[in-house]
Amino acid sequence: MNPAKALWKKRLAAHIRTNARYTVYAGQSGFFLFVLAVFLASSYMYGKVLERLPDTFPHALVISCIVTPFLAVSPIRTLLREADLIFLVPMEARIGPYFRGALRYSFLTQSFAVLLAVFTVMPLYRHGFGTDAAAPLAVLAFALALKFANLLGAWLESSFVRAEYRALFRLTRWLADAAAVYALYRFGLIAGLIAFAAAAAIMSLWAFRTRKLVVNWTYLRLMETRHRTTLLLFFNSFVDVDELPNRVKPRRLLARLAKRIPLRQPNAFLYLYLLTLLRSELFGILCRLTLVAAAILLCLSTPGLYAIVYALFFIVTSVQLTTLSRFHRHSVWPALYPIPSALRHNSAVRVALGAKLVQAVILLLPALRATVFTPWLLLLPVAAALVAYTSTMRAIRNDHRGGLK
């Protein structure tokens, strides 16, 4: 067997074993029962919302906003390690089977998300276009072809030498995806295929005329680290993940917020955890969740559906923020501080509370549009604040009782 192909199979098997182990822990926590409950409740509300949608509802635009992220976000899981920058670079000319395996694996795993997105919006599509709607299998085939094209585009994007070219190429890819998806759902399969072909031709010509590396090892390794960190942070919500990498980003402007905390002994851990949130990968995850939520909320015009999406993203954010208190648990330095250890967890949940309140206010802003505004929507951040505050106080009391014992 080709050494590169054998290496990929070995790493993929180890990757699957690790994910399977942590998935079991997530299941034991009741997370999947929660997901099932959310799915059943959302399905019921989805049907009710469809019954009340007016004929003027922008079906194609809303569907495009929902489906496009599932297509455009196309990370390639290369499973590269730090040592590969030394030991695999010499065999770059023979490494093709390894990266082809990475592309196949990425396409297979991300196709499930595309399948979910396509069939989720299918009732909305049928509601808006009736008998003019394309066949579900044809729409799915189009979406999968577009997903594969995005993975190829992501690979070409990774080979660009300059970071600004990669960012511009990625933005253009998002716009091209949105145009192709909108053309499909608004004007039919033929229009979608024409938009797809035109976008593919333009992007291919652009990539051909741009300076590239055969394999941009450093960038691919950086992206793999980010993807792995995001996944492990999710699993860290259910169980301690020992191999969770601790990546720190300066973010000097944001870090200045921590300097506003008075320099007193009780605030030491508050300062530490605020800096931890602002400079860790967790902050990036929260920003992405907030942006995705805001984009979806901007496409909604039904107050009830708006409240459901608002609540779902608030819950997801709350789950993600539970990992903040796990930072520094195994670090020796906080133990050397002449400060009660109970303040560590209390400070972490207080910082998490502040982050949740900020997001709750931001996600209310799309509700101020005249097309969706209803006075009771103003109660959403109030309800979110009450829930967040109650859970925070309960966590602090439990931690205090544990300290007394």
Rosetta blueprint (number, residue, H / E / L):
1 M L
2 N L
3 P H
4 A H
5 K H
6 A H
7 L H
8 W H
9 K H
10 K H
11 R H
12 L H
13 A H
14 A H
15 H H
16 I H
17 R H
18 T H
19 N H
20 A H
21 R H
22 Y H
23 T H
24 V H
25 Y H
26 A H
27 G H
28 Q H
29 S L
30 G L
31 F H
32 F H
33 L H
34 F H
35 V H
36 L H
37 A H
38 V H
39 F H
40 L H
41 A H
42 S H
43 S H
44 Y H
45 M H
46 Y H
47 G H
48 K H
49 V H
50 L H
51 E H
52 R H
53 L L
54 P L
55 D L
56 T L
57 F L
58 P L
59 H H
60 A H
61 L H
62 V H
63 I H
64 S H
65 C H
66 I H
67 V H
68 T H
69 P H
70 F H
71 L H
72 A H
73 V L
74 S L
75 P L
76 I L
77 R L
78 T L
79 L L
80 L L
81 R L
82 E L
83 A L
84 D H
85 L H
86 I H
87 F H
88 L L
89 V H
90 P H
91 M H
92 E H
93 A H
94 R H
95 I L
96 G H
97 P H
98 Y H
99 F H
100 R H
101 G H
102 A H
103 L H
104 R H
105 Y H
106 S H
107 F H
108 L H
109 T H
110 Q H
111 S H
112 F H
113 A H
114 V H
115 L H
116 L H
117 A H
118 V H
119 F H
120 T H
121 V H
122 M H
123 P H
124 L H
125 Y H
126 R H
127 H H
128 G H
129 F H
130 G H
131 T H
132 D H
133 A L
134 A L
135 A L
136 P H
137 L H
138 A H
139 V H
140 L H
141 A H
142 F H
143 A H
144 L H
145 A H
146 L H
147 K H
148 F H
149 A H
150 N H
151 L H
152 L H
153 G H
154 A H
155 W H
156 L H
157 E H
158 S H
159 S H
160 F E
161 V L
162 R L
163 A H
164 E H
165 Y H
166 R H
167 A H
168 L H
169 F H
170 R H
171 L H
172 T H
173 R H
174 W H
175 L H
176 A H
177 D H
178 A H
179 A H
180 A H
181 V H
182 Y H
183 A H
184 L H
185 Y H
186 R H
187 F H
188 G L
189 L H
190 I H
191 A H
192 G H
193 L H
194 I H
195 A H
196 F H
197 A H
198 A H
199 A H
200 A H
201 A H
202 I H
203 M H
204 S H
205 L H
206 W H
207 A H
208 F H
209 R L
210 T L
211 R L
212 K E
213 L L
214 V L
215 V L
216 N L
217 W H
218 T H
219 Y H
220 L H
221 R H
222 L H
223 M H
224 E H
225 T H
226 R H
227 H H
228 R H
229 T H
230 T H
231 L H
232 L H
233 L H
234 F H
235 F H
236 N L
237 S L
238 F L
239 V L
240 D L
241 V L
242 D L
243 E L
244 L L
245 P L
246 N L
247 R L
248 V L
249 K L
250 P L
251 R L
252 R H
253 L H
254 L H
255 A H
256 R H
257 L H
258 A H
259 K H
260 R H
261 I L
262 P L
263 L L
264 R L
265 Q H
266 P H
267 N H
268 A H
269 F H
270 L H
271 Y H
272 L H
273 Y H
274 L H
275 L H
276 T H
277 L H
278 L H
279 R H
280 S L
281 E H
282 L H
283 F H
284 G H
285 I H
286 L H
287 C H
288 R H
289 L H
290 T H
291 L H
292 V H
293 A H
294 A H
295 A H
296 I H
297 L H
298 L H
299 C L
300 L L
301 S L
302 T L
303 P H
304 G H
305 L H
306 Y H
307 A H
308 I H
309 V H
310 Y H
311 A H
312 L H
313 F H
314 F H
315 I H
316 V H
317 T H
318 S H
319 V H
320 Q H
321 L H
322 T H
323 T H
324 L H
325 S H
326 R H
327 F L
328 H L
329 R L
330 H L
331 S L
332 V L
333 W H
334 P H
335 A H
336 L H
337 Y L
338 P L
339 I L
340 P L
341 S L
342 A H
343 L H
344 R H
345 H H
346 N H
347 S H
348 A H
349 V H
350 R H
351 V H
352 A H
353 L H
354 G H
355 A H
356 K H
357 L H
358 V H
359 Q H
360 A H
361 V H
362 I H
363 L L
364 L L
365 L H
366 P H
367 A H
368 L H
369 R L
370 A L
371 T L
372 V L
373 F L
374 T L
375 P H
376 W H
377 L H
378 L H
379 L H
380 L H
381 P H
382 V H
383 A H
384 A H
385 A H
386 L H
387 V H
388 A H
389 Y H
390 T H
391 S H
392 T H
393 M H
394 R H
395 A H
396 I H
397 R H
398 N H
399 D H
400 H H
401 R H
402 G H
403 G H
404 L H
405 K L
